[in-house]
Amino acid sequence: MNVLVTGGAGYIGSAAVKMLIEDGYTVTIIDNMSKGQERLIHQEAEFHKIDLTDKETLKSVFNKKYDAIIHFAGYKAAGESMRNAPKYSQNIVGTINLLDCMVENKVPKIIFSSSAAVYGEPERGTIDENHPTVPVNYYGFGKLACEQIIEWYAKIHAINFVNLRYFNVIGDVGLQYKDPAPENILPIIDQVINGEREHLTIFGDDYPTRDGTCIRDYIELRDLVYAHILALQLNSSEIINLGTGTGMTVLELIKKIETERNVTIPYKIGQRRPGDPAALKASNEKAKKMLHWSPQ
Ligand SMILES: NC(=O)c1ccc[n+]([C@@H]2O[C@H](COP(=O)([O-])OP(=O)(O)OC[C@H]3O[C@@H](n4cnc5c(N)ncnc54)[C@H](O)[C@@H]3O)[C@@H](O)[C@H]2O)c1
């Protein structure tokens, strides 16, 4: 099976390429290398350094038949999206270009990296796929816009899609991924532990949660990628959450890592970030039912 992976030199994309190749898939990667890393590009994959907003160059990658596209490429920092909207608009433009190429070249299936950010401020403790989608940051709006455009293309052109809404992804699949400019909590904690940062800043401790810090649902990278491999086999078009179904506050996460790694993680309490919901926790019932998946 021939799979085109966008963002395949990034954190999740490179893990997916590794697992796909181990499973016998033939992989072509597109990445603009804005955050991708040379050493993460799999030796057995065909690689194209292309920005998805460059439609003319993108077309050249469709000189062969693909059975599916897994679309990871995109900028992903919710905070940054509230300071630099034009950068995050590129996520939408790139997705439209990719869909146009799909239609022109009759690629039957797309699996899209969406995010829990599409839900915005949760109305209930556990979020299922029917929860209202009211994003509170431009990144989340962009993911929702991409999902809806994919759904329209699917209606019009008979494409099959799986929009996967990830919660917070953590862990490694043996690639020792290191984010050079992390905006996510785990790699920032790693920097603090390694002495590359003095402390962790917790953005707000006055949220309506058990200890005042934000609750997130942390899903392991290997589990997350495996769901994509299962989604390649799905015949229907679906929107599916990927999370563990359990939530942890930032302070609980810090304590857990301190205990497990026998370290101290210095932290300071900072201001809330605009667009940060108090709690995000997935219902993963649909993933279990449709993909026969459960986090290990
Ligand atoms: N990491 C998470 O916790 C998380 C949570 C929810 C959703 N997601 C989504 O998953 C996807 C992958 O995330 P990641 O953590 O691997 O991020 P990442 O930044 O490590 O990987 C994204 C890759 O896409 C490439 N890219 C960005 N814009 C591009 C463009 N216009 N054209 C071509 N390549 C481009 C980057 O160079 C990078 O290699 C993203 O779409 C992200 O929004 C991630």
The ligand as a MOL file (V3000), in Angstrom:
LIG
                    3D

  0  0  0     0  0            999 V3000
M  V30 BEGIN CTAB
M  V30 COUNTS 44 48 0 0 0
M  V30 BEGIN ATOM
M  V30 1 N 1.7080 17.1010 19.2680 0
M  V30 2 C 0.4720 17.1800 19.7500 0
M  V30 3 O 0.2380 17.0750 20.9720 0
M  V30 4 C -0.7000 17.3830 18.8100 0
M  V30 5 C -1.9970 17.4370 19.3480 0
M  V30 6 C -3.0760 17.6150 18.4700 0
M  V30 7 C -2.8540 17.7160 17.1150 0
M  V30 8 N -1.5780 17.6820 16.6260 0 CHG=1
M  V30 9 C -1.3880 17.8260 15.1830 0
M  V30 10 O -0.6000 16.7560 14.6950 0
M  V30 11 C 0.1800 17.1790 13.5840 0
M  V30 12 C 1.6260 16.7830 13.8080 0
M  V30 13 O 2.0730 17.3980 15.0050 0
M  V30 14 P 3.5640 17.2350 15.5490 0
M  V30 15 O 3.4860 17.2820 17.0310 0
M  V30 16 O 4.2330 16.1030 14.8850 0 CHG=-1
M  V30 17 O 4.1800 18.6190 15.0400 0
M  V30 18 P 5.5950 18.8960 14.3250 0
M  V30 19 O 5.7380 20.3740 14.2650 0
M  V30 20 O 6.6800 18.1140 14.9600 0
M  V30 21 O 5.3420 18.3010 12.8730 0
M  V30 22 C 4.6670 18.9850 11.8630 0
M  V30 23 C 5.5200 18.8710 10.6100 0
M  V30 24 O 4.8480 19.5350 9.5400 0
M  V30 25 C 5.7990 20.3000 8.8180 0
M  V30 26 N 5.0300 21.4070 8.2170 0
M  V30 27 C 4.3790 22.4230 8.8490 0
M  V30 28 N 3.7620 23.2080 7.9500 0
M  V30 29 C 4.0130 22.6710 6.7180 0
M  V30 30 C 3.6550 23.0360 5.3950 0
M  V30 31 N 2.9180 24.1310 5.1440 0
M  V30 32 N 4.0870 22.2580 4.3680 0
M  V30 33 C 4.8490 21.1590 4.5970 0
M  V30 34 N 5.2390 20.7810 5.8360 0
M  V30 35 C 4.8250 21.5280 6.8870 0
M  V30 36 C 6.8340 20.7390 9.8360 0
M  V30 37 O 8.0990 21.0110 9.2670 0
M  V30 38 C 6.8910 19.5390 10.7710 0
M  V30 39 O 7.8980 18.6210 10.3850 0
M  V30 40 C -0.0460 18.6890 13.4620 0
M  V30 41 O -0.9860 18.9230 12.4460 0
M  V30 42 C -0.6040 19.0670 14.8140 0
M  V30 43 O -1.4520 20.1970 14.7300 0
M  V30 44 C -0.5020 17.5110 17.4420 0
M  V30 END ATOM
M  V30 BEGIN BOND
M  V30 1 1 1 2
M  V30 2 2 2 3
M  V30 3 1 2 4
M  V30 4 1 4 5
M  V30 5 2 4 44
M  V30 6 2 5 6
M  V30 7 1 6 7
M  V30 8 2 7 8
M  V30 9 1 8 9
M  V30 10 1 8 44
M  V30 11 1 9 10
M  V30 12 1 9 42
M  V30 13 1 10 11
M  V30 14 1 11 12
M  V30 15 1 11 40
M  V30 16 1 12 13
M  V30 17 1 13 14
M  V30 18 2 14 15
M  V30 19 1 14 16
M  V30 20 1 14 17
M  V30 21 1 17 18
M  V30 22 2 18 19
M  V30 23 1 18 20
M  V30 24 1 18 21
M  V30 25 1 21 22
M  V30 26 1 22 23
M  V30 27 1 23 24
M  V30 28 1 23 38
M  V30 29 1 24 25
M  V30 30 1 25 26
M  V30 31 1 25 36
M  V30 32 1 26 27
M  V30 33 1 26 35
M  V30 34 2 27 28
M  V30 35 1 28 29
M  V30 36 1 29 30
M  V30 37 2 29 35
M  V30 38 1 30 31
M  V30 39 2 30 32
M  V30 40 1 32 33
M  V30 41 2 33 34
M  V30 42 1 34 35
M  V30 43 1 36 37
M  V30 44 1 36 38
M  V30 45 1 38 39
M  V30 46 1 40 41
M  V30 47 1 40 42
M  V30 48 1 42 43
M  V30 END BOND
M  V30 END CTAB
M  END
